[in-house]
Amino acid sequence: MEYEIKPAHRLSLDIKELWDFRELFFFFTWRDIKIKYKQTFLGALWAILQPLMMMLVFTFFFNHALNVPSENMPYPIFVFSGLMLWNVFSSGITNAGNSMVTNANIIKKIYFPRLIIPVSAILSSLVDYAMTFFILIGLLLYYRTHFHFSNLLIGLPISLIITLFTTFGLGSFLAALNVKYRDFRYVIPFFVQFLLFLTPVIYPVSILPAGWIRETLQLLNPLSGAIDTFRAAFSDNGIDFILAGKSFIVSLLLSALGVTYFRKTEYYFADLA
Amino acid sequence: MKPILEIKNLSKKFQIAHELSPYLTFQDQLINMLRFRSTKSREEFWALKDINFTIQPGESVGIIGKNGAGKSTLLKILSRITPPSSGKIISRGRIASLLEVGTGFHPELTGRENIFLNGSILGMKRFEIRNKFDAIVEFSGVEKFLDTPLKHYSSGMQLRLAFAVAAFLEPEILIIDEVLAVGDAEFQRKCMGKMDEVSKSGRTVLFVSHNMNAVTSLCSKCIHLKNGHVVDIGETDSVINQYLKGDAYKTNEKSWLAPNKPAGDSTVRLEYARLVNSHLELIEFASIDQKIGIEFRFQLLSNNTEVVPNIHIFTNKGECAFVSSAPQPTSPLSNGLYTAVMWIPPHLLNQGVYSCGLAVSTMSPVIVHFYETDAIIFEVIEDINKRNSKYKQHIPGVLRPTLDWDFQPTNFHS
């Protein structure tokens, strides 16, 4: 084993090194999951309660009060399926964005590929995601919705992958920015709230006027495509593979952007953190 | 054999402004942009400059130097926490650092969970941790609390657990920085033993410490860093001797008369201090069988005060050896210039390096008019040939008093 320690200049993903440290992904994720609900009375039940309560609030205000349509499925199922992916994104981006700062004490003392930290922060939100399926199943049984199993089988992984890539791209980008400019600590929550309204979680994309606004929004916000792809399992519309493909490419581009910026700045994290 | 570490022309530059504002806000950046002022116009500071040395496999190397000499920066570069500005290091083994043990410990996790987390962060594989788990727990001595969250541990227990995990890392190169400074005496002994074992098992150890005894007992080779340069490298004993004798290290006289470094308040002003022999002549160092004096001169600025000069003597490990003060004046003092000398009798201090803190205080109510640490730093040396004993090795201890002994055959009376 021979290696060189040199001034920072190279820019590569260095998959091999990440693979060498693969156990650390597990341990950081495991730690984040473990401590998430420590010293709470309800514990992991919060993972279910939060989206459940959000669903109830949204159903009351947007469906009952404002009559927002829901693409031929019960509105609770409509909004909940959207929230499932949205929560992966919002908690992922929040945790990842703050992850480098919260782990500064480790970064300043031990070397490992820094990318592990935001990635683990995102992965830990997947446990919450998995738990929300209990509610989804409950809702499907309650409303006796018939769902398209094949659409689910294809749509679920595609939608999750698009969501994760998007979260990863923006999350690692924000994490790196947050190390240098702590302003982003305040920007992130605002940014997440703002994006909720630009994402068809509580409303269907069809209520937007057809034309360039809808098209641009669907193209630039890959979560829109991800959520639509997932919902195809509960509606009769079927999966829009062209939209899914576009969203996937955009999410990949976001990831590339995030990783590039992260890798470019990570050498100086220890000096700045 | 190829060296396990080759350090070539290594330099590290810091920008001093980073130290002043720990992080930039976006606003700062924007304002600077609007003013067309570059944020990069900062003063440069070279923490390390053209460092070169090589280390052979199995060597134990001590790194010594004053605070700010660049020791920690060097270790940070070696452990890849921060990149060098220029130059390079070729390493032929896994480097693990104990820059700070317990990194990544989480207070909410139990001892058991923290062993796994910490071990993994330090670079151990999961199966390695599982194999060594029992040994780690035994070494740490916290078996009973393994399933208690770490936040309920005492700081000593946390430290022991942390050191135990780190002690079972098996890197080819181990970097240790000042970890011995903490923990109780018994645990420190355990740690020294472990490090000795590590270095004897053929692994390479880099040991940074201010504790010269520890460096001497652990390291065969030593590097002396000063202001980011390597000033001396070689056999531990000779490097340490040079280091301790170095004029930068010792101060046998010091003046506070320069306007930029006054010491004192409106009542007392410290002017000058020096190390003297019994004839009040300035001396470079003290011999163990010689009476020496710490003399200092101060200006009393107000009338009718009852100030008392006092001196704290510290060992080079920072322990206070003793404190002594002049007798309380019987009547109030009038203003003017005063000189105080504290006489240290021969055969009181053991050989070694000592530092003096000078103070002048009013005793009731207690007011410390000044307290200057490291005002005088001197070495007590011993000519072994003059020692009245056949034992010619180092004798430990801060003090070396000659005491009365009764020593005779025992008479049994029935």
Interface residues (C-beta under 8 A of the other chain):
Chain A: M1 E2 Y3 E4 I5 K6 P7 A8 E23 L24 F27 W30 R31 K34 I35 K38 Q39 N105 I106 I107 K108 K109 I110 Y111 F112 V179 K180 Y181 R182 D183 Y267 Y268 A270 D271 L272
Chain B: F14 H18 P22 Y23 L24 T25 F26 Q27 Q29 K76 I77 L78 S79 R80 I81 T82 P83 P84 S85 S86 G87 K88 I89 I90 S91 R92 G93 R94 S97 L99 E100 T103 G104 H106 E108 L109 E113 F116 L117 S120 I121 L122 G123 K125 R126 P149 E172
